């Protein structure tokens, strides 16, 4: 990682001094000046791009629990030390490891045609290669109506619709039900396998993977395969013609026992209130079809680069800024829940948390869920970062990002800098999630927004937690 040239750029901030007297404004003029300087420096920096390039190139795909995810943790530790964080550590946890294995899937009736598919996380293997009649279901609701044993020995295909492109990603959750719980209905019906339309907005023949939901009885015993949108369209057209459909399928995906994963923690210690933590981050693991550039190498790079910029100010902000590279997010937020458990006795000192995990497009909105006094602070921060094209959104929006959910459940306040997700579901969880999809200028805008926002929060005199 050739990032050492960034360790001396703090001089850009040296013109701004820190007054010894208390400022009356909720964000002082000096803090605003420093925030604007951070924004300008971030817009001219390619540090975040270099970080995500390094991660995706030197480590590559990072399936949760795999040897590659272990290499990513080692990479994160080396990066944190190289960039000068005060404290760098790894907090390990144990998790079950699911391996994708090998997949063959092909249409065999009315003719032979390969289908582009991928096993879904948690899916079971097939004992051998088999050929099965396909039973068509228009959506997850139709499959849910299947009676026990009704489709024994057959392959269920759940169709659906293209995910509509949206800046906010609306619609993904409801559409995702076929991926998450479809297997439970198919297995109850006696199906030999389940095939689903990929939950994505891409018109390319790229299947979209992701984790299924575990039932109270455990995980799927049958293969569960997502096929690309064009292949799903093809099956739908054949079904409308009344043509009998058969597929040939063989999958070796399976669980392989418990392994170690972990969260990489990078701390910048606060100058006056080091016990109070402003937590930012992204998740280090990725699905294994692409190289995890937009999901979520970008988030790791954005938050790490923002913290590095803040560290080069003449004086550290009052509170500690903690960057967490969460492990095993894709398979059920396992790193997030491990972090909340490992820090449960200190969560009262976590005053704000947020995550970047929605790609690498420009940030357009700032939302929050903090106390009334801190809401006034966020309102003022929104004014400072508005030249970046960011508007102030709701002040009672819970969340902060997927890995922040366990912290929210424990009462940690949140903000979130919403990114434009219009093409996010074209890319994430697919083979198309690669570095070339990241625009360096948009990535820099993200860093500018994070650096200014997190600096002003970490340096504020406002009580951030009730």
Number of C-alpha atoms within 10 A of each C-alpha: 13 10 13 11 9 17 14 9 13 17 10 16 21 13 10 15 14 12 10 6 6 8 13 8 10 18 21 17 13 14 22 19 17 25 25 20 21 27 28 16 20 26 20 12 22 17 24 26 22 16 23 23 22 19 28 20 14 13 18 21 24 27 27 31 23 19 13 18 24 21 16 24 25 15 17 26 20 13 22 22 14 15 19 17 21 12 14 19 17 17 15 16 18 14 18 15 21 21 19 21 11 12 19 16 22 18 20 17 17 12 11 12 14 14 22 21 26 26 29 23 26 27 27 22 23 20 11 10 13 13 20 20 18 24 19 18 19 13 19 22 15 13 23 18 10 16 13 14 13 13 20 16 16 21 27 29 29 26 24 21 16 18 21 16 19 16 15 14 18 14 13 17 10 11 20 19 16 26 27 19 17 25 31 23 22 31 22 16 22 20 25 23 29 25 30 26 29 35 30 28 22 24 13 12 17 25 28 32 26 22 17 24 20 15 12 6 7 10 17 23 17 23 28 32 28 28 26 27 29 20 24 25 18 12 21 19 12 14 16 8 9 9 12 12 19 20 23 20 22 19 26 19 23 21 16 10 9 12 14 16 26 28 25 25 21 28 21 24 22 21 14 13 14 15 16 24 25 26 22 30 28 30 28 33 33 29 27 20 21 22 27 31 30 28 29 28 31 32 29 29 29 32 27 30 29 28 26 21 25 24 23 20 21 17 15 19 25 22 24 23 28 26 27 28 34 28 34 30 23 23 24 16 19 23 31 25 19 21 23 20 14 14 14 12 9 13 17 15 16 22 23 27 26 28 28 29 23 25 27 30 26 23 25 19 18 25 24 25 22 24 17 15 14 23 20 16 22 25 16 17 24 22 13 21 22 15 12 17 12 20 18 19 17 14 19 15 15 18 24 27 22 19 32 26 21 19 25 19 11 12 16 24 26 29 27 23 26 24 24 19 20 17 19 25 23 21 24 26 28 27 18 22 27 23 20 11 15 19 13 19 18 16 26 28 24 32 32 29 33 29 28 29 23 26 29 25 23 24 19 19 18 15 12 24 18 13
